[in-house]
Amino acid sequence: MWIGVITLFPDMFEAVVREGVFGRAVASGVVNIDFFNPRDYTADRHRTVDDRPYGGGAGMVMKVAPLQAAVMAAKERAPTDTPVVLMSPQGRTFNQAEVGSYRDSAGLILVCGRYEGIDERFISRWVDLEWSVGDYVLSGGELPAMVVMDAIARHLPGTLGNQMSAMDESYLDATLDYPHYTRPETLASEKIPPQLLSGDHGQVRRYRRREALKRTLERRPELLTRMTFGAQDRELLLEIFADRQPD
């Protein structure tokens, strides 16, 4: 996958493209990434990318021309029909379903806003969709862009050492993850759940599924409304509800 990032602060991405899972994807050629700084497409000696808002108010607004030129430069390198995505608190929520929809795309152009906002004429002319990573405001779109890059890269063949890690992850079926354990077997008085020590793969799968459903019910019950439950899930949920009943 090719990713183009429109940002005033490309240096913020240095660690991301060098370290961890995403860094491995870049090093192996699974992901190719280019950065386009709108300041490089300005015509004045101050490299101005923002101006005061019409109508008054606090803050500055990013100008159309530098952003437009940066996107046009990105499109020259991008695969055909690469969408332009604005990271924005006004966008639709970026979630696992969005990851699934765009992990097979040949490319993405991610636009990172700054200051008080972006001139709406740029958005209406150049942006294909807007993504939000949560109901809060950040100083810019760089951190959300990193979230998007990492989430999608995990599902590209060749990124993870074991692709089953991606297939078995939390949220893929609208449940939270089950608890994980490693050595030592006993920590103080707390022991590893016996199902995980049984050597019975069926017991292990059942335990993990039950714990995933239990954790989702306790922490994010609204996620369960998206699910269609099979016979085993219904059985496990009945067990969970029975355990929660007072004696």
DOGU-510555 format. One line per field, with one value per atom (N, C-alpha, C): atom name; z, x, y negated; residue in three letters; residue number from 1. Coordinates in steps of 0.1 Angstrom, whole numbers. Example, Ala and Ser with C-alpha at 12.3 -4.5 7.8 and 13.67 -1.06 7.14 Angstrom:
BEGIN
name = [N,CA,C,N,CA,C]
zz = [78,78,78,71,71,79]
xx = [132,123,132,128,137,129]
yy = [57,45,33,22,11,0]
resn = [ALA,ALA,ALA,SER,SER,SER]
resi = [1,1,1,2,2,2]
% end
This chain:
BEGIN
name = [N,CA,C,N,CA,C,N,CA,C,N,CA,C,N,CA,C,N,CA,C,N,CA,C,N,CA,C,N,CA,C,N,CA,C,N,CA,C,N,CA,C,N,CA,C,N,CA,C,N,CA,C,N,CA,C,N,CA,C,N,CA,C,N,CA,C,N,CA,C,N,CA,C,N,CA,C,N,CA,C,N,CA,C,N,CA,C,N,CA,C,N,CA,C,N,CA,C,N,CA,C,N,CA,C,N,CA,C,N,CA,C,N,CA,C,N,CA,C,N,CA,C,N,CA,C,N,CA,C,N,CA,C,N,CA,C,N,CA,C,N,CA,C,N,CA,C,N,CA,C,N,CA,C,N,CA,C,N,CA,C,N,CA,C,N,CA,C,N,CA,C,N,CA,C,N,CA,C,N,CA,C,N,CA,C,N,CA,C,N,CA,C,N,CA,C,N,CA,C,N,CA,C,N,CA,C,N,CA,C,N,CA,C,N,CA,C,N,CA,C,N,CA,C,N,CA,C,N,CA,C,N,CA,C,N,CA,C,N,CA,C,N,CA,C,N,CA,C,N,CA,C,N,CA,C,N,CA,C,N,CA,C,N,CA,C,N,CA,C,N,CA,C,N,CA,C,N,CA,C,N,CA,C,N,CA,C,N,CA,C,N,CA,C,N,CA,C,N,CA,C,N,CA,C,N,CA,C,N,CA,C,N,CA,C,N,CA,C,N,CA,C,N,CA,C,N,CA,C,N,CA,C,N,CA,C,N,CA,C,N,CA,C,N,CA,C,N,CA,C,N,CA,C,N,CA,C,N,CA,C,N,CA,C,N,CA,C,N,CA,C,N,CA,C,N,CA,C,N,CA,C,N,CA,C,N,CA,C,N,CA,C,N,CA,C,N,CA,C,N,CA,C,N,CA,C,N,CA,C,N,CA,C,N,CA,C,N,CA,C,N,CA,C,N,CA,C,N,CA,C,N,CA,C,N,CA,C,N,CA,C,N,CA,C,N,CA,C,N,CA,C,N,CA,C,N,CA,C,N,CA,C,N,CA,C,N,CA,C,N,CA,C,N,CA,C,N,CA,C,N,CA,C,N,CA,C,N,CA,C,N,CA,C,N,CA,C,N,CA,C,N,CA,C,N,CA,C,N,CA,C,N,CA,C,N,CA,C,N,CA,C,N,CA,C,N,CA,C,N,CA,C,N,CA,C,N,CA,C,N,CA,C,N,CA,C,N,CA,C,N,CA,C,N,CA,C,N,CA,C,N,CA,C,N,CA,C,N,CA,C,N,CA,C,N,CA,C,N,CA,C,N,CA,C,N,CA,C,N,CA,C,N,CA,C,N,CA,C,N,CA,C,N,CA,C,N,CA,C,N,CA,C,N,CA,C,N,CA,C,N,CA,C,N,CA,C,N,CA,C,N,CA,C,N,CA,C,N,CA,C,N,CA,C,N,CA,C,N,CA,C,N,CA,C,N,CA,C,N,CA,C,N,CA,C,N,CA,C,N,CA,C,N,CA,C,N,CA,C,N,CA,C,N,CA,C,N,CA,C,N,CA,C,N,CA,C,N,CA,C,N,CA,C,N,CA,C,N,CA,C,N,CA,C,N,CA,C,N,CA,C,N,CA,C,N,CA,C,N,CA,C,N,CA,C,N,CA,C,N,CA,C,N,CA,C,N,CA,C,N,CA,C,N,CA,C,N,CA,C,N,CA,C,N,CA,C,N,CA,C,N,CA,C,N,CA,C,N,CA,C,N,CA,C,N,CA,C,N,CA,C,N,CA,C,N,CA,C,N,CA,C,N,CA,C,N,CA,C,N,CA,C,N,CA,C,N,CA,C,N,CA,C,N,CA,C,N,CA,C,N,CA,C,N,CA,C,N,CA,C,N,CA,C,N,CA,C,N,CA,C,N,CA,C,N,CA,C,N,CA,C,N,CA,C]
zz = [0,0,0,-8,-8,1,10,18,16,13,12,24,31,43,40,41,39,53,57,71,71,81,83,92,98,107,104,92,89,98,106,115,127,129,139,136,123,119,119,123,122,129,142,150,145,140,135,123,114,102,104,116,119,128,138,149,148,155,157,144,145,134,122,123,111,105,113,108,101,105,98,85,84,72,62,66,57,53,62,59,49,50,41,28,26,14,13,24,25,24,30,29,24,15,10,14,20,25,20,16,12,20,23,30,21,23,15,24,26,35,27,31,24,24,33,33,21,15,4,-9,-8,-20,-19,-11,-9,-19,-21,-30,-24,-10,-4,5,8,15,29,35,49,49,37,35,43,41,48,44,54,51,58,66,73,73,76,77,86,89,99,93,101,96,92,81,78,89,93,103,117,118,131,139,151,160,163,172,176,166,166,158,144,136,122,114,101,92,82,79,68,54,46,33,23,13,2,-6,-11,-22,-18,-6,-2,-1,5,7,-6,-15,-28,-36,-36,-43,-37,-24,-18,-22,-22,-26,-41,-49,-63,-65,-57,-58,-53,-43,-38,-48,-55,-65,-77,-80,-90,-87,-74,-70,-66,-64,-58,-69,-65,-74,-79,-90,-95,-85,-85,-76,-61,-57,-43,-36,-25,-19,-10,-9,0,13,24,37,46,51,61,75,83,97,104,109,114,125,136,146,141,129,123,114,112,104,110,102,108,115,125,134,127,128,123,132,127,135,127,133,126,113,112,99,88,92,82,78,88,85,74,77,67,53,53,40,32,38,31,32,38,39,25,16,2,-8,-3,-12,-16,-28,-33,-26,-22,-16,-8,0,8,9,8,10,23,34,46,48,51,53,68,73,87,89,94,96,108,109,121,123,134,137,140,138,141,132,119,110,96,86,72,64,55,46,40,42,37,22,15,0,-4,4,1,4,15,19,8,4,-6,-20,-23,-36,-37,-26,-26,-17,-7,3,-1,-1,-4,9,20,32,44,56,68,79,86,97,110,120,134,142,151,160,174,176,188,191,201,203,213,208,215,205,209,200,203,192,193,186,188,182,167,161,147,143,130,125,124,129,128,136,149,157,152,148,142,129,121,109,113,123,128,132,139,143,131,121,108,101,100,93,100,113,121,120,122,122,108,98,84,81,84,81,87,99,106,98,89,82,67,64,51,52,43,43,43,53,54,65,71,82,95,99,111,109,118,117,115,123,122,118,106,102,110,117,126,137,140,151,147,134,129,129,124,122,136,146,159,169,163,172,177,188,193,183,184,176,163,158,145,145,156,157,167,169,179,193,197,211,215,227,233,233,236,236,249,249,261,269,282,289,285,286,281,294,293,304,298,306,302,315,315,327,336,349,356,358,360,362,374,385,397,400,403,407,420,431,445,446,449,451,438,428,416,406,402,392,379,369,355,355,348,347,342,348,345,331,325,311,301,304,296,298,309,311,308,303,301,289,279,267,258,262,254,246,233,224,225,226,227,240,251,263,263,257,255,247,236,227,235,242,249,260,268,278,273,262,257,251,245,239,251,261,273,279,281,287,278,265,256,257,257,258,272,282,296,297,292,292,284,273,264,271,278,285,296,303,315,311,300,297,285,275,263,258,267,263,250,246,233,221,222,211,208,218,216,208,207,200,185,180,166,162,172,169,167,159,157,164,175,183,178,178,175,187,186,197,208,206,217,224,216,223,232,227,236,248,247,259,269,263,272,278,271,277,288,287,297,310,308,319,326,318,324,332,326,333,346,346,358,368,365,374,381,374,379,388,389,397,412,421,435,440,449,455,463]
xx = [8,0,9,4,11,3,10,3,10,2,7,2,10,6,8,-3,-2,-1,11,13,23,21,31,42,41,51,55,61,65,75,82,92,85,72,65,63,65,63,75,87,99,100,96,96,86,75,64,69,76,80,93,99,112,110,101,100,87,87,75,70,57,50,50,46,46,59,69,83,87,84,87,80,68,60,67,72,79,92,100,113,112,101,99,93,88,82,67,61,47,39,45,39,50,46,55,48,56,50,58,50,56,49,57,52,52,41,40,36,46,44,38,26,20,29,38,47,57,59,67,60,48,40,34,41,37,45,40,47,53,51,57,69,77,90,87,76,73,67,64,58,45,36,24,14,8,-2,-15,-16,-28,-31,-44,-47,-59,-63,-74,-87,-96,-109,-118,-126,-136,-147,-152,-162,-157,-143,-137,-136,-131,-130,-116,-114,-101,-94,-81,-74,-72,-65,-62,-68,-70,-75,-65,-64,-54,-60,-51,-55,-57,-64,-67,-55,-48,-38,-27,-20,-10,-14,-26,-31,-35,-41,-45,-32,-22,-10,-3,-4,2,-6,-19,-27,-25,-24,-21,-7,3,16,15,7,5,-2,-12,-20,-11,-1,9,16,19,26,17,4,-5,-10,-14,-21,-34,-39,-52,-63,-72,-84,-81,-69,-66,-74,-82,-90,-82,-88,-82,-90,-83,-90,-85,-95,-92,-94,-84,-85,-92,-104,-112,-122,-124,-134,-148,-150,-163,-166,-155,-157,-164,-167,-173,-162,-166,-157,-149,-136,-127,-127,-131,-132,-128,-129,-124,-131,-144,-151,-144,-140,-133,-120,-113,-100,-103,-114,-117,-120,-127,-131,-119,-108,-98,-84,-84,-71,-66,-76,-73,-71,-71,-69,-54,-52,-38,-31,-39,-33,-43,-38,-45,-37,-44,-38,-45,-37,-42,-38,-48,-46,-47,-36,-36,-38,-49,-52,-45,-44,-38,-46,-42,-48,-63,-71,-85,-93,-88,-96,-90,-97,-93,-104,-100,-110,-119,-132,-142,-142,-137,-136,-126,-116,-106,-113,-120,-127,-137,-145,-156,-150,-138,-133,-124,-117,-106,-108,-116,-116,-127,-124,-134,-141,-135,-141,-133,-140,-134,-135,-124,-124,-120,-127,-124,-120,-110,-106,-112,-121,-128,-134,-143,-150,-142,-131,-123,-115,-109,-101,-86,-79,-64,-58,-45,-39,-37,-38,-37,-41,-40,-44,-33,-21,-9,-11,-15,-17,-28,-40,-50,-45,-37,-32,-23,-15,-7,-16,-27,-36,-41,-46,-51,-40,-28,-17,-14,-13,-10,-21,-33,-45,-46,-44,-46,-34,-22,-9,-9,-15,-15,-22,-31,-39,-34,-22,-16,-7,-9,0,15,22,36,40,30,33,36,27,29,36,44,51,41,30,20,7,2,-10,-22,-22,-33,-34,-24,-25,-35,-35,-44,-58,-59,-73,-79,-72,-77,-78,-78,-77,-91,-90,-102,-109,-122,-131,-135,-127,-131,-145,-149,-163,-171,-167,-175,-173,-163,-161,-147,-145,-132,-123,-111,-101,-103,-99,-99,-86,-85,-72,-61,-49,-37,-28,-21,-12,1,12,24,31,43,51,54,54,54,39,38,25,17,24,19,26,18,23,17,25,19,10,-3,-13,-22,-19,-28,-22,-31,-26,-33,-26,-32,-45,-55,-67,-64,-70,-66,-69,-79,-83,-71,-63,-52,-40,-40,-30,-34,-46,-52,-46,-41,-36,-47,-60,-72,-75,-73,-76,-90,-99,-113,-116,-111,-112,-107,-95,-89,-97,-102,-111,-123,-130,-142,-140,-129,-125,-123,-115,-112,-124,-133,-145,-154,-155,-164,-158,-145,-139,-141,-140,-142,-156,-166,-180,-182,-177,-178,-173,-160,-154,-162,-167,-174,-187,-194,-206,-204,-193,-190,-185,-177,-171,-177,-181,-187,-199,-210,-222,-228,-226,-233,-227,-215,-209,-217,-222,-229,-242,-247,-259,-257,-244,-241,-239,-240,-237,-249,-247,-256,-250,-257,-251,-253,-243,-245,-248,-250,-255,-245,-232,-222,-222,-222,-222,-235,-246,-258,-256,-250,-248,-238,-228,-218,-224,-232,-238,-248,-255,-264,-256,-244,-235,-231,-227,-222,-233,-245,-256,-259,-258,-261,-251,-238,-228,-230,-236,-238,-250,-258,-270,-266,-272,-269,-274,-266,-270,-283]
yy = [12,0,-13,-23,-36,-45,-53,-63,-76,-86,-100,-108,-115,-123,-137,-145,-160,-165,-171,-175,-187,-196,-206,-201,-190,-184,-170,-168,-154,-148,-156,-150,-142,-145,-138,-123,-120,-106,-98,-104,-97,-84,-84,-72,-61,-66,-57,-49,-55,-49,-41,-42,-35,-24,-25,-15,-7,4,13,19,23,30,22,9,1,-1,-3,-5,8,19,32,33,28,28,19,7,-2,4,10,15,27,35,46,43,30,26,29,34,37,23,13,-1,-10,-18,-29,-42,-51,-64,-76,-86,-99,-110,-121,-132,-144,-153,-165,-176,-185,-197,-208,-213,-224,-237,-238,-250,-249,-237,-236,-240,-243,-247,-261,-270,-283,-292,-305,-314,-326,-327,-339,-335,-345,-342,-337,-340,-335,-321,-315,-302,-301,-311,-312,-302,-295,-284,-287,-298,-301,-316,-319,-334,-335,-347,-350,-346,-341,-336,-348,-347,-356,-355,-366,-366,-368,-368,-370,-357,-358,-346,-342,-333,-329,-320,-320,-310,-314,-306,-308,-297,-299,-289,-286,-273,-269,-273,-278,-283,-272,-275,-265,-262,-272,-270,-260,-262,-253,-238,-237,-223,-217,-225,-220,-216,-224,-220,-208,-206,-194,-182,-183,-171,-168,-178,-175,-168,-172,-166,-151,-149,-136,-127,-133,-125,-121,-129,-125,-112,-110,-97,-86,-89,-79,-70,-58,-49,-55,-51,-56,-55,-65,-65,-65,-69,-69,-80,-76,-86,-96,-108,-118,-118,-116,-115,-126,-133,-144,-138,-139,-136,-148,-145,-156,-151,-159,-155,-155,-161,-161,-149,-141,-129,-117,-107,-95,-87,-80,-73,-63,-63,-53,-41,-30,-18,-6,6,18,21,16,18,9,-3,-11,-5,1,8,19,27,38,32,21,15,10,5,-2,6,17,24,29,31,36,25,12,1,0,-4,-5,-17,-27,-39,-47,-56,-66,-79,-90,-103,-108,-110,-115,-129,-138,-152,-155,-161,-165,-180,-183,-197,-203,-216,-223,-236,-243,-256,-254,-264,-264,-255,-254,-246,-248,-242,-243,-250,-258,-265,-254,-256,-247,-244,-254,-252,-241,-240,-229,-215,-215,-202,-198,-207,-204,-200,-206,-203,-191,-188,-178,-166,-167,-156,-146,-134,-123,-118,-118,-114,-119,-120,-125,-114,-112,-102,-109,-105,-109,-97,-99,-88,-89,-98,-99,-113,-114,-126,-135,-140,-149,-157,-168,-176,-175,-173,-173,-185,-187,-199,-198,-186,-185,-170,-168,-155,-145,-148,-139,-126,-128,-116,-107,-113,-104,-97,-104,-98,-86,-87,-76,-64,-67,-56,-49,-56,-50,-42,-47,-40,-27,-27,-15,-5,-9,0,7,0,6,15,10,18,31,32,45,56,52,62,64,58,61,73,82,94,91,97,94,85,78,68,76,85,92,105,109,122,134,133,143,136,138,131,135,146,150,140,133,122,112,108,98,104,116,122,125,126,130,118,106,94,89,82,75,67,67,58,65,75,80,86,91,96,89,76,67,71,79,82,76,74,70,82,80,91,99,112,120,117,120,117,127,122,129,132,143,147,153,151,158,162,168,172,160,162,175,180,192,198,193,190,185,172,162,148,145,145,144,155,152,163,165,157,157,167,177,187,185,191,191,199,194,202,216,226,240,244,238,241,239,229,225,235,243,252,267,268,282,289,281,288,291,288,291,279,279,267,263,272,269,261,266,258,244,243,230,221,225,217,213,222,219,209,211,202,187,187,173,167,174,168,163,171,168,155,154,142,130,132,120,115,124,120,113,119,114,100,98,85,75,79,69,65,75,72,63,64,56,42,41,28,21,28,21,29,29,38,34,21,16,24,29,36,49,55,67,66,54,51,53,53,54,69,78,92,100,111,122,134,139,149,163,171,185,193,206,214,214,215,215,201,190,177,176,180,179,187,199,208,201,195,188,176,168,156,160,171,176,180,186,189,177,167,154,147,147,141,148,162,170,167,165,163,149,140,126,125,135,135,137,129,131,144,150,163,162]
resn = [MET,MET,MET,TRP,TRP,TRP,ILE,ILE,ILE,GLY,GLY,GLY,VAL,VAL,VAL,ILE,ILE,ILE,THR,THR,THR,LEU,LEU,LEU,PHE,PHE,PHE,PRO,PRO,PRO,ASP,ASP,ASP,MET,MET,MET,PHE,PHE,PHE,GLU,GLU,GLU,ALA,ALA,ALA,VAL,VAL,VAL,VAL,VAL,VAL,ARG,ARG,ARG,GLU,GLU,GLU,GLY,GLY,GLY,VAL,VAL,VAL,PHE,PHE,PHE,GLY,GLY,GLY,ARG,ARG,ARG,ALA,ALA,ALA,VAL,VAL,VAL,ALA,ALA,ALA,SER,SER,SER,GLY,GLY,GLY,VAL,VAL,VAL,VAL,VAL,VAL,ASN,ASN,ASN,ILE,ILE,ILE,ASP,ASP,ASP,PHE,PHE,PHE,PHE,PHE,PHE,ASN,ASN,ASN,PRO,PRO,PRO,ARG,ARG,ARG,ASP,ASP,ASP,TYR,TYR,TYR,THR,THR,THR,ALA,ALA,ALA,ASP,ASP,ASP,ARG,ARG,ARG,HIS,HIS,HIS,ARG,ARG,ARG,THR,THR,THR,VAL,VAL,VAL,ASP,ASP,ASP,ASP,ASP,ASP,ARG,ARG,ARG,PRO,PRO,PRO,TYR,TYR,TYR,GLY,GLY,GLY,GLY,GLY,GLY,GLY,GLY,GLY,ALA,ALA,ALA,GLY,GLY,GLY,MET,MET,MET,VAL,VAL,VAL,MET,MET,MET,LYS,LYS,LYS,VAL,VAL,VAL,ALA,ALA,ALA,PRO,PRO,PRO,LEU,LEU,LEU,GLN,GLN,GLN,ALA,ALA,ALA,ALA,ALA,ALA,VAL,VAL,VAL,MET,MET,MET,ALA,ALA,ALA,ALA,ALA,ALA,LYS,LYS,LYS,GLU,GLU,GLU,ARG,ARG,ARG,ALA,ALA,ALA,PRO,PRO,PRO,THR,THR,THR,ASP,ASP,ASP,THR,THR,THR,PRO,PRO,PRO,VAL,VAL,VAL,VAL,VAL,VAL,LEU,LEU,LEU,MET,MET,MET,SER,SER,SER,PRO,PRO,PRO,GLN,GLN,GLN,GLY,GLY,GLY,ARG,ARG,ARG,THR,THR,THR,PHE,PHE,PHE,ASN,ASN,ASN,GLN,GLN,GLN,ALA,ALA,ALA,GLU,GLU,GLU,VAL,VAL,VAL,GLY,GLY,GLY,SER,SER,SER,TYR,TYR,TYR,ARG,ARG,ARG,ASP,ASP,ASP,SER,SER,SER,ALA,ALA,ALA,GLY,GLY,GLY,LEU,LEU,LEU,ILE,ILE,ILE,LEU,LEU,LEU,VAL,VAL,VAL,CYS,CYS,CYS,GLY,GLY,GLY,ARG,ARG,ARG,TYR,TYR,TYR,GLU,GLU,GLU,GLY,GLY,GLY,ILE,ILE,ILE,ASP,ASP,ASP,GLU,GLU,GLU,ARG,ARG,ARG,PHE,PHE,PHE,ILE,ILE,ILE,SER,SER,SER,ARG,ARG,ARG,TRP,TRP,TRP,VAL,VAL,VAL,ASP,ASP,ASP,LEU,LEU,LEU,GLU,GLU,GLU,TRP,TRP,TRP,SER,SER,SER,VAL,VAL,VAL,GLY,GLY,GLY,ASP,ASP,ASP,TYR,TYR,TYR,VAL,VAL,VAL,LEU,LEU,LEU,SER,SER,SER,GLY,GLY,GLY,GLY,GLY,GLY,GLU,GLU,GLU,LEU,LEU,LEU,PRO,PRO,PRO,ALA,ALA,ALA,MET,MET,MET,VAL,VAL,VAL,VAL,VAL,VAL,MET,MET,MET,ASP,ASP,ASP,ALA,ALA,ALA,ILE,ILE,ILE,ALA,ALA,ALA,ARG,ARG,ARG,HIS,HIS,HIS,LEU,LEU,LEU,PRO,PRO,PRO,GLY,GLY,GLY,THR,THR,THR,LEU,LEU,LEU,GLY,GLY,GLY,ASN,ASN,ASN,GLN,GLN,GLN,MET,MET,MET,SER,SER,SER,ALA,ALA,ALA,MET,MET,MET,ASP,ASP,ASP,GLU,GLU,GLU,SER,SER,SER,TYR,TYR,TYR,LEU,LEU,LEU,ASP,ASP,ASP,ALA,ALA,ALA,THR,THR,THR,LEU,LEU,LEU,ASP,ASP,ASP,TYR,TYR,TYR,PRO,PRO,PRO,HIS,HIS,HIS,TYR,TYR,TYR,THR,THR,THR,ARG,ARG,ARG,PRO,PRO,PRO,GLU,GLU,GLU,THR,THR,THR,LEU,LEU,LEU,ALA,ALA,ALA,SER,SER,SER,GLU,GLU,GLU,LYS,LYS,LYS,ILE,ILE,ILE,PRO,PRO,PRO,PRO,PRO,PRO,GLN,GLN,GLN,LEU,LEU,LEU,LEU,LEU,LEU,SER,SER,SER,GLY,GLY,GLY,ASP,ASP,ASP,HIS,HIS,HIS,GLY,GLY,GLY,GLN,GLN,GLN,VAL,VAL,VAL,ARG,ARG,ARG,ARG,ARG,ARG,TYR,TYR,TYR,ARG,ARG,ARG,ARG,ARG,ARG,ARG,ARG,ARG,GLU,GLU,GLU,ALA,ALA,ALA,LEU,LEU,LEU,LYS,LYS,LYS,ARG,ARG,ARG,THR,THR,THR,LEU,LEU,LEU,GLU,GLU,GLU,ARG,ARG,ARG,ARG,ARG,ARG,PRO,PRO,PRO,GLU,GLU,GLU,LEU,LEU,LEU,LEU,LEU,LEU,THR,THR,THR,ARG,ARG,ARG,MET,MET,MET,THR,THR,THR,PHE,PHE,PHE,GLY,GLY,GLY,ALA,ALA,ALA,GLN,GLN,GLN,ASP,ASP,ASP,ARG,ARG,ARG,GLU,GLU,GLU,LEU,LEU,LEU,LEU,LEU,LEU,LEU,LEU,LEU,GLU,GLU,GLU,ILE,ILE,ILE,PHE,PHE,PHE,ALA,ALA,ALA,ASP,ASP,ASP,ARG,ARG,ARG,GLN,GLN,GLN,PRO,PRO,PRO,ASP,ASP,ASP]
resi = [1,1,1,2,2,2,3,3,3,4,4,4,5,5,5,6,6,6,7,7,7,8,8,8,9,9,9,10,10,10,11,11,11,12,12,12,13,13,13,14,14,14,15,15,15,16,16,16,17,17,17,18,18,18,19,19,19,20,20,20,21,21,21,22,22,22,23,23,23,24,24,24,25,25,25,26,26,26,27,27,27,28,28,28,29,29,29,30,30,30,31,31,31,32,32,32,33,33,33,34,34,34,35,35,35,36,36,36,37,37,37,38,38,38,39,39,39,40,40,40,41,41,41,42,42,42,43,43,43,44,44,44,45,45,45,46,46,46,47,47,47,48,48,48,49,49,49,50,50,50,51,51,51,52,52,52,53,53,53,54,54,54,55,55,55,56,56,56,57,57,57,58,58,58,59,59,59,60,60,60,61,61,61,62,62,62,63,63,63,64,64,64,65,65,65,66,66,66,67,67,67,68,68,68,69,69,69,70,70,70,71,71,71,72,72,72,73,73,73,74,74,74,75,75,75,76,76,76,77,77,77,78,78,78,79,79,79,80,80,80,81,81,81,82,82,82,83,83,83,84,84,84,85,85,85,86,86,86,87,87,87,88,88,88,89,89,89,90,90,90,91,91,91,92,92,92,93,93,93,94,94,94,95,95,95,96,96,96,97,97,97,98,98,98,99,99,99,100,100,100,101,101,101,102,102,102,103,103,103,104,104,104,105,105,105,106,106,106,107,107,107,108,108,108,109,109,109,110,110,110,111,111,111,112,112,112,113,113,113,114,114,114,115,115,115,116,116,116,117,117,117,118,118,118,119,119,119,120,120,120,121,121,121,122,122,122,123,123,123,124,124,124,125,125,125,126,126,126,127,127,127,128,128,128,129,129,129,130,130,130,131,131,131,132,132,132,133,133,133,134,134,134,135,135,135,136,136,136,137,137,137,138,138,138,139,139,139,140,140,140,141,141,141,142,142,142,143,143,143,144,144,144,145,145,145,146,146,146,147,147,147,148,148,148,149,149,149,150,150,150,151,151,151,152,152,152,153,153,153,154,154,154,155,155,155,156,156,156,157,157,157,158,158,158,159,159,159,160,160,160,161,161,161,162,162,162,163,163,163,164,164,164,165,165,165,166,166,166,167,167,167,168,168,168,169,169,169,170,170,170,171,171,171,172,172,172,173,173,173,174,174,174,175,175,175,176,176,176,177,177,177,178,178,178,179,179,179,180,180,180,181,181,181,182,182,182,183,183,183,184,184,184,185,185,185,186,186,186,187,187,187,188,188,188,189,189,189,190,190,190,191,191,191,192,192,192,193,193,193,194,194,194,195,195,195,196,196,196,197,197,197,198,198,198,199,199,199,200,200,200,201,201,201,202,202,202,203,203,203,204,204,204,205,205,205,206,206,206,207,207,207,208,208,208,209,209,209,210,210,210,211,211,211,212,212,212,213,213,213,214,214,214,215,215,215,216,216,216,217,217,217,218,218,218,219,219,219,220,220,220,221,221,221,222,222,222,223,223,223,224,224,224,225,225,225,226,226,226,227,227,227,228,228,228,229,229,229,230,230,230,231,231,231,232,232,232,233,233,233,234,234,234,235,235,235,236,236,236,237,237,237,238,238,238,239,239,239,240,240,240,241,241,241,242,242,242,243,243,243,244,244,244,245,245,245,246,246,246,247,247,247]
% end
